[in-house]
Amino acid sequence: MLVAVLLPKVLDRLPERPVMLLGGVIMALSLYLGWLGPSFAGLVGLWLLLGAGASMVMTLQGACSSVRARRRIVQRYLLPNSRCHTVAG
C-alpha cells in the first residue's frame, strides 16, 4: 500500500516502463528466494516484498487511464504537427 501511495511522485521523475520492470524483477526475486525455503519470518518479509513489486506493476495499469498518462503517451509517440488532429478527434 505504501508503494502505491508513493508511486505517483516517483512517476513524475521516472518513465513508467523502468518502474514496471523493476516491480517485475522484485516479484521474480522474491519468488525465487521463497523457493529456497527461508524461515517463517523470512517468508513474511518476502510476502511484503512480493506485494511491493506487485503494487509497482499493477498500480501503473490503473494509472494509464488518467488524463496525465494519456497526454504523456500522445506527446511521446506522435509527431508534433499531428497532435492537434489527435486532440480534436
N, C-alpha and C positions, 0 to 999 in steps of 0.2 A: 504494500500500500504506500509505503514511503517513497518507493521508486516511482510509482505512478503520479504522486503529488509533485515530486521534484523534476519529472521528465520535461514538462513544458519549458522550464528555464534552461535546461540542457539543450533542448531543440532550438532555442533561439541562437545558440552559438554553433551547434554542430548540425550537419545534414542528417536526414532520417536513416539512410542506409547503414552507415557505420554503427549507429546506436542499435539498430535491429540485429546486425551481425554480431555485435558484442553480446547482446542478450542471448542469441542462439549458441554462441561459444560458451557462455556461462552455464546455460542449461545442459549442454553436452558434457562439459567438465564435471558438473555436479552429479549427473547420472553415472559417469564413469567412476567417480570417487565413491559413490554409493555402492557400486558393484564390487568394490574392493572389500566391503564388509566392515565398516567402522562401528564404533560403539553406538549406543542409543543417543548419547549427547552429540556425537558426530553426525548422526543421521538427522537430528533436529536442525543442526547448522546447515547441512546440505539441503534440507527441505526449505529453509529460508533463502538459501542461495538459488535454488531452483525457482522459487516464487519470484525473486527479484529478476531473474533472467526472463521468465515468462511475462512479467509486467513490462519489461523493456520491449518485448516483441509485440505483445497484444495491445498495449496502450497506443502504440503508433497506428495500428489498424483503425482504431476509433478516431484518432486524430486526423486521418485522411479525409474525414467528412467535414472538417472545419473549413471555413472560408479562407483562413490564412494558409492552410495547407494546399488548397486548390489554387490559390493565387500564386503560391511559390512554384507549383508544378507547371502552371501555364507560363510563367515567366522563364522557367528553366528550359522548357522544351520547344517553345515556339519562336519563330523569327520575330524580330522587333516590329516589322511592318505588318504582320498578320495578327497582332494582338488585339487591335481594335475590332476586327471582324469577329474574333472569338468571343469577346466580351459582349458585343452587340447581339450575337446569335444566341 
